[in-house]
Amino acid sequence: MSSKHKKKASGGLISLCMIVKDEAASLPRCLQSVQGIVDQIVVVDTGSSDNSVAIAKRYGAEVVHARWTNDFAAARNTGLARAAGEWVLFLDADEELDAGTGGQLRMLARERAITGYFLNIWNYMGDSGSDGATINPVLRMFRNDRRYRFEGRIHEQIAGPITRHTPDARFHLSDVIIHHYGYKREVVIAKNKLERNRELLERAVVEEPENRFHWYNLGVEYFRGRALEDALRAFRQARDGIDYASISYAHLLVKHEVQCLQALRRWQDSLALAEEGLAWYADYPDLWHAKGIGLAALGKRRKAAEAFAAAIHIGKAPAIYHTEDGMGSYQSAYWLGSMHEAELDFETAAHWYAEAVRFRSSLLAPLYRLCHMMRIGGDEERLAEFVEQRFTLDSPQASLKLADVMRRSGCYKALRIWLTRRLADAEATERAMLQPWLSVAEDCEALACGSSDDDGGLSTGAAGSLGQALAWLGMAEQSPFPDVALEWLPLLIRSGIAEGPVRDVAGALLDLRPDGEGPSSGAAGVRYAAHALCALADGHLAEVQKTADYTRAAQEMRLLLPAQGEGDR
């Protein structure tokens, strides 16, 4: 690299360059994450009306005021002109450097042979991270050179200008993670990002109609806005005549078009495109997973299972791919379990549900499906044995979580058996926390089995919210059903105790009564009532299941009912 193009290193090792507008809510988190890592902060403010400028200055940033011209590249380049470090790192205000890996940037910046580094962007979609994340390797740190300037009105790029001016440029994929929260639903809505991005991209494709990257990004924005037909047209425009071997984002284009076709319920078309993509990207777990979803939708469960298994066999996507959290791991394992569950192969399904939890221990959905399936299979003793063998519970809190899932799933017998064994070897703290749950399990099991004393009450005497529910049933004059006991409606309605009053409670909830706020009002009340009615249907089907001629059909229908407790959290 010619020395006349290099910046002087008077600005230290790394300059952070940002563009912001009204980012006071998220800017402190971003700037705090780079403390001790960057030597200079340049913030280009494009017209903030909030406290963004003051916040940036508080963190020592040099603030440059610039008029917004609907051109992200122009705004980025304004900041680059002020960067004085040897390297440029660029972030957005809704991002932060990962605390565990961000410090590696100082070491990476001392590598003389590298021109730029790809960092791993974790894009979080859900409001709490529960919806997972997409993981995109993106060029975010590069050598400071006057010739390197961003291009593109939106989704601005720097790799092209670097390689154009430095043909022998070397890039490296680092382990550094950037957490990006800008795709969370509440952020997208609040900042009107979809409309802004769509308008800029529609302008960009008019200006550069042959630019595949613009068409691809426009398709993504249409897809995020659920304008599915528009998204499909844009993706196909981007893919028309494409050379898969030479376009770095082609794998992602194929994946998005497959997902768009699936959203349109064009399953055969989605499978054909997935197969075309896999001919080029056979080691891309996301495409195998997408193929599995398409096959499952067409009822081809065994072939779908093979596709999910292929994704798991690959595991983590190779570094060249943009991927989604859980592809080839917990999401694929969960889907593989569901395919075997639908085939009534409960033992294999249980294995893959357990594997999903092993891949990501915080997951609840596989636990609910496991309990739901084993209860319907009539093998709660096996469930107690299975969870004891397959799940390593390294804290009392983990034991409580599992106990709660089993209780919400109606697996009272399995819960009692497992707790009895667990308590025998538990430490004092865990024993104190779990002992009350054993009493709950015994009470629930007795109630579910119709066991009662001479007065019609539970032989063990229920306490807590279950006790309040039973006390309400025993009242001579009915008062409003206690909100704290709503979670017990499925158990009460299946037990047959005072079936009429309990059904009346469920009916009132479905009618959106009572009015006002609280657990029994609105959508929350409807959800409690729906769980209760599903439990009632499950109970009737359980009786049908006892008839030999209808055993399999009844099991299949029961499995289609939502698991008790599934989706509550």
Secondary structure, 3 states (H helix, E strand, C coil): CCHHHECCHHHCCEEEEEEECCCCCCHHHHHHHCCCCCCEEEEEECCCCCCHHHHHHHCCCEEEECCCCCCHHHHHHHHHCCCCCCEEEECCCCEEECCCCCCHHHHHCCCCCCCEEEEEEEEECCCCCCCCEEEEEEEEEEECECCCCCECCCCCECHHHHHHHCCCCCEEEEEEEEEECCCCHHHHHHHCHHHHHHHHHHHHHHHCCCCHHHHHHHHHHHHHCCCHHHHHHHHHHHHCCCCCCCCCCHHHHHHHHHHHHHHCCCHHHHHHHHHHHHHHCCCCHHHHHHHHHHHHHCCCHHHHHHHHHHHHHHCCCCCCCCEECCCCCHHHHHHHHHHHHHCCCHHHHHHHHHHHHHHCCCCCHHHHHHHHHHHHCCCHHHHHHHHHHHCCCCCHHHHHHHHHHHHHCCCHHHHHHHHHHHHHHCCHHHHHHHHHHHHHHHHHHHHHCCCCCCCCCCCCCCCHHHHHHHHHHCCCCCCCCCHHHHHHHHHHHHHCCCHHHHHHHHHHHHCCCCCCCCCCCHHHHHHHHHHHHHHHHHHHHHHHHCCHHHHHHHHHHHHHCCCCCCCCC
